[in-house]
Amino acid sequence: MTAVKLPSDAEAAVATPEFEAAAIRQESRRGFLLAMPSYAYLVLFFAVPLVIVVVYSFATRNRFGGTDLSGWNLASYARLSEPIVRDILFRSLWLALLTTLICLVIAYPFAYYLATRTPVVRNLMLVFVMIPFWTNFLVRNYAWRVILGNDGPFTDVTEAIGLGERELLFSKTAVVLGLVYSFLPFMILPLYAAIERIDKRLLEASRDLYASGLQSFRKVLLPLSMPGVIAGSILVFVPSLGAYVTPDILGGSKTTLLGSYIVTQFLTARNWPFGAALSFVLMAVMLTTTVVYFRKGGRTL
Amino acid sequence: MSRLLNKTANKTAGSAVEPHGWTKGVLQANGWLVYAFFYAPILLLVIFSFSDSRNVGVWGGFTLDWYEGFVDSQQTQAALWNSVKIATVSTGISVVLGTMSALALERFKFRGKQVFDALLYLPIIIPDVTMAVMMLLFFAEFFDVLNAVFGTELRKGFSSIALSHIAFSISFVSVVVRARLAGMSSHLEEAALDLYATRWQAFRFVTFPQILPGILGGALLAMTISLDDVVITQFVTGPGWTTLPVYVFGLIRRGVTPLINAVSVVMLMASMTLVALSLLVERVRNVGTNQRRGF
């Protein structure tokens, strides 16, 4: 504790360098002991599993669906360039990017509106954004299955408008809809936090200096809220890329995405090395985006 | 004088920053649409769970049959209890471990701190599927080794799921508790120590009461995530052992039935209760901060 750095008068009288060094050592030991149980736990149940995934990604699948760990090779990574796999990778990237963009377009004006409300209204509005954020993920996706399903409310609406019976379920559109629905709060919250922090007088000043609304948005508001834009985009993009539940429920078997493809490798195809290589790719994307974010000066996600 | 100017500047600033004209209209409409988008599906799901029709999305008069089905179904009841057991055990353990790590990181300097900090962050940002793969391979390779080393007789199912949930819950608890600790000065703890309190007494009577809302908030978050998890649980579970979300996910894949509507609404209610509790904790937390400011 910082008590060491700020000794009371009585202590200061006897505080020799040795005394201080001993005290610091003791503090360091105390801190280490406190962290020790979680540290050990995370090394055993997180770091070791992480290493195993990497090891597996270089292994070979044998004829019985098992894995030979002896002969190391890059065969699983070489498969990434196969047309089928490439299609899935690009489709996942594209849908995750699309989801992120849609979330951004919806969430930005929303976050700005939120930031300009009075504190009471703002808190109330925030609570109602937080509730879906806390609500069961599976159930929220299932709700869309019910709405988009056969003779469900969605077809009722399209028929009423005169578009006829439209099928949206088991399409890419349905998957993007589900992803946007699932991750929109992840975009709203960091954007709100970033916009709320901006000194509103800067926007004022730009308008006073004859900037148009659009100019003041492009030159002042947007650059200042960039940390929120990046944080929100990462928080939406990464889970969208690895999504498994949403494409499975709303996309059916036709729209395979990276997340579902990885799961298939383990639960049905039994090609663990290839599945491990795919998970490693996903993890690499996640790590790169996060590192870029921290480099750009963002602090907390 | 300059403060006065600032004040008036702030007041007038509201008028230009405050959206007006068509911008305001668009922003307002967008706001209402976002809320409609968030809540309409949930509301429709609740309505259809009372519908007397074999088709999940069609209204056929009011009935409670599906809820009766939920209560009567032994499988769903067993899965529900499994979920509660897992959530309780994993939350209980991760609250203790997460709070300890938060204290260590926020109040102490020690060797390996940065590595520990990074290690603690990873489970939060890693995609579900990757973590699921990690745990699957780990238990496939090492479950027998673990049992041999620790002399335990753990089997895949309860233990593997609980161990995996603890691995990510520690991080969530620690983040929430750390946020609380960071907003709190250590002066009171130091004062207690100066007044000859032991370390334990200073923690028990000074630090702990102050961070309690953070601990509760972290616990609720950990519990929510544990109760929500499908992917990791599905990967590490053993034969014949399932939790409610995994069971429901399996049902959905085989084809939707009104029973799923009812089960979903029960899960929805569980989430809502946890949200309500966490909001309550948040309030207590704010009251705590105000008192501190007054102090």
Interface residues (C-beta under 8 A of the other chain):
Chain A: M1 T2 A3 L6 S8 I24 E27 S28 R29 R30 G31 F32 L34 A35 P37 S38 Y39 Y41 L42 V43 F45 F46 A47 V48 P49 L50 I52 V53 Y56 I106 P109 F110 Y112 Y113 L114 T116 M125 V127 F128 V129 M130 I131 P132 W134 T135 N136 F137 L138 V139 R140 Y142 A143 W144 R145 V146 I147 G149 N150 D151 G152 P153 Y181 L184 I188 K200 R201 L203 E204 R207 G213 V238 P239 L241 G242 Y244 V245 D248 I249 G259 I262 V263 F266 L267 W272 G275 A276 S279 L282 M283 M286 T290 L301
Chain B: A9 N10 T12 A13 G14 A16 V17 E18 P19 T23 V26 L27 Q28 N30 G31 V34 Y35 F37 F38 Y39 P41 I42 L44 L45 F48 N55 V56 G57 V58 L97 G98 M100 S101 L103 A104 L105 R107 F108 K109 F110 R111 G112 K113 F116 L119 L120 L122 P123 I124 I125 I126 P127 D128 V129 T130 A132 V133 M134 M135 L136 L137 F138 E141 F142 L163 S164 I166 A167 I170 S174 S186 E189 E190 L193 D194 R199 T224 L227 D228 V230 V231 F235 P245 V248 F249 I252 R253 V256 I260 N261 S264 M267 L268 A270 S271 M272 L274 V275 S278 L279
